[in-house]
Amino acid sequence: MVTRVAVGRTRVVREVRAAAPLISDLAAPVTARGPWLTAVLNVQSASLVPSGRPRAVVVEQHRQGRPDGAALLSFSRRGPATAVTLLGDAVGPVPGGRPPSRLLARDDDVARRLAEGVLETLDRLRGPWTMRLGGLPLGDPTVRHLAAALPSASLANARSRRLVDELDSVADVVRTTDPAGLDRWLPAVLDRLPAPDRPFVRASARLHAAVGALELAVVPGDDAPAALLLTLLDPVSGDRWPWWGASAVGGLRRELGSPVVTLTASAGLRVLGRR
């Protein structure tokens, strides 16, 4: 097997596309698939203040082959240290209730090689670094290999909370997957979001609508919508994953979802204290 690293938006976009069969085979969530990750890369590259440089650590049987493993990461400077996160970690909002992120590995041997590739990438960094890989599923094999190899590694589990769609029980709802319908109501959605979240939601919603992977639900009101809900769709499995919503008439609630795992580690940092 061969492990290599792709650096920069153009090359990472290419790796995301090449990994599509692997993503499908592993039944990765919508938030770890091409349209979502492409929106992340597009928004980050368009930002006046770049949030990080993307890198893809790729494991494949031979060069120019299809990936059997991939870790899509972002590297950014924070003071004297390099901060390493999963691609899209700082982008939001992210749907809750399930682990949204993945370290893609076809089997445990690939996961071990993928972890080794990530460690070699960390070893090449100049100066101290911190790493936070969040939103991963319990039992992730690549996380297990990384945690075993990093003396500073720490694992934390947390319960996620999912958004539950019960709008049909409280009002007449208009639902559409038509991109034109999304464009009609998208300004109302964006008006209810914090300003930093608007570029990503705009880009991601349009990309997902274009491939039939987004539903918009609207409860019309007198002057403005009484409720709005974006739901991510998996056209193959039929899965529905409420992403973001706001309602003045009820019909949306949150409940506990699946656990998610976060791996943190660091190297080269000096702890300064008072004397």
N, C-alpha and C positions, 0 to 999 in steps of 0.2 A: 504493500500500500504506500501511497505517496501523500504527504502532508504539505500544504503550501498556504501562503497568506496573500490575499488580495487587498490592496490598499486604495482608498479613494472611492468617491461615489460611483463613477462610471464602471469600475471593475466590480464593485460590490453589487450593483444592480444586475450585472451579468451573472454573478454567482447566485443571486436570488432566483433569477429565471432558470438557471441550470439546475437548481435544487428543487424545482417544482415537482418532479416525480417522487423524490424522497419525501417532501412535505406531504404529498398526497398519500403515500404508502404508510406514513406514520400517523395519519389522521391529525395533523397539527391543527390547532385552532385558527380561526380566521385572522386573529391578531398576530400569528406567526407565519402568514402566507404572503404571496407576492403583492397584492394590491395594498395591504396595510403597510408593509415594509417599504414599498415604493413611495407611498405617500410620506412616510417618515423621512426618507432620503431626499425627496423633492423639497419638503418644507425646510429641512435643515440646510440644504444647499442654497435656498433662496433667502435665508435669514441674514440680516445685516450683521448679526453677531453669531457666527457659527458655533453650534453647541457641541461639536465634536467631529473627529475624523473617523469615518467608518472603516472597519477592517473585517474581512471574512477569513477565518481559519477553516480550511477545507481539507477533508480526507477523502481520497478516491483511490480506486484500484490501480489506475495508471493516469498519467497526464493526458489531458483532453478527454478524460472519461466523465461519466456522470458522478456527482458527489454521493458518497455514502455517509458523510458526516459534515456538519457545518456549524460553526459558532459565529454568529453575526454580532459584532461588537462595536462599541464607540469609544474612542480615546480622546480625552480632553485634558487641558492643563487647568489645574486648580492650585494656584500658588506655586510652590516648588514641586508639587507632585503631579503625576499623571493619573487621572481618574478613569478607570475602565468599567464600563457598564454594558449591558445588552443593548443592541440597537433599538431605539424607541423608548428607552427607559424613562427619559425626561419628557416624553410627549404624552399629551392627554387630551380629553379624558379617555380612560381605558375601561372597557366593560368589566364588571366584577362577577364574582361567583365561581370562577374557574381560574386555574393558572393560565395567564395569557401568553407566557413566553416559552420558548423551547431552545434547548441545545440539541440540534438534530443529530441523531446517531442511529444507524440501522441495527446495530447489535452492540454487545458489551465490548467486543474487541475494538470496534470503531470508536466507541465512547472513550476507551482508554487512550487510543491514538489521538483523538480529538483533544482530550485533556492535556496530553503531552505537547501538542501543538500550541495550545493556549499558554502553557507554562514556558515554552521556548520563546513565545512572543513577549511575555512579561520579562523574561531574562534579558531580552535585547533592549529594553527601555533604559533610557538614561535617567538616573536619579530615582527618587522614591516613587512608589505607586500605591494606589488603593484600588481595590476591585469590589464591586457590588453587583452580583448577578441575582436579580429579584424576579418574582412572579413565576417561578418554576414549579413543576409538579413534584410531589413526594416520590422518592425512590429514583430520581433522575440519575442514570448511571454515570454521566459525565461529571455531575456535581460530586458524586461519591468519589471518583478518582481524583478530582481536584482537591477535595477536602483532605484526602489521605496524603497528598503530596505537599500541601502547604501548611507549615507549622503554625501560621497565624490564622488559619481558616476558622470561621465560626458559622454555624448553621442556625437559622431561626425559622420557626414555623408560625404561621398566622392563618386565622380563618378569614376567608374573603366574604364579601357580602354581595349578593346578586340583586339586580333590579327585576321585579316581577310585574309583568304586564297584565293588569286587570281592567284596562280601560273600557272594554266592551260591557262590563258589568255596571258602569256608572253613566255612560253617555253613548250617543251615536258617534261612531268613529269612522273617519275616512282613511283607508289604508291604500298605499300605492307603492309600487316598485318602479314606476316610470321615472326616468331621469328628468323629464320636463316637470313632473309633479314635484320632485325634490327641489328643483331650481326655483319653483314658485314659492315654496315655504322656507327655503334655506335661510333667507335673511331673518326670518322670525326666530329660527333656531339660533343663529349666531348672536342675535341681540340678547339672548338669555345666557350666553356663555361668557366667562372671563375673557378679556381681550387676548391674553397669551394663548388661549386654546383655539381661537377662531381659525387661524390659518390651517392648522392640521385637520380640524373637523371639516372645514370646507373642502380641502383637497381629498381627504379620505372618503368622505361621503360621496363625492362625485365619482371617484374611481370605483367604489363598490357599487354604486348605482349603475354605472356603465356596464358592469359584468353581471348584473342581476343579483347582487349580493347585499342589497340594502333595502329595507322597507321603512317608509315614513308613515307614521300614524298621526292624524290630526283630529282634534275635537274643535270644530269651528266655534268662534265666539262672536260677539257683536262687533268689537273693534279690533280684536286680536285673538289668535288661537287660545282656547281655554286649556288645551293640553297638546303637547308635542312629544313624540317618541321616535327615536332612531333604533332600529333593530338590525343587527348583522345576520345575514342568511348564509347557510351553506347549501348551494344549489344541488349538490350531489346527495348529501344525507338528509336534507330537509330541516336541519337543525336551525333553531331560532335563538339568538342571543341578544337580549335587550342591551343596548349600548349606553344611551343617554336619554333622559326624559325630564319633562317638567309639566306639572299639572296643577290647575287651580280648582279642579273638580274631583280630586282623588283618583283612584284607579291605578296608582303606582305605589309600590311599597318595596322595601328591602328585607331580605332574610339571609340567614347564614348560608354560605356556600362551601365549596371545597377548600381544603388547606392549600396554602402556597408556601414555597420554600425560598429563602434568600441566603445566598452564600456571600460572606464578606471576608476579605483578606487584605493584607498590606505588607509592604517591605520597604526598608530604608528610612522610615519615619522616626524622628527623635521626639520623645515625649519630654516637653519642657514643663517644669513646675517651679513654684516659688521656693526660695531657700529660706 
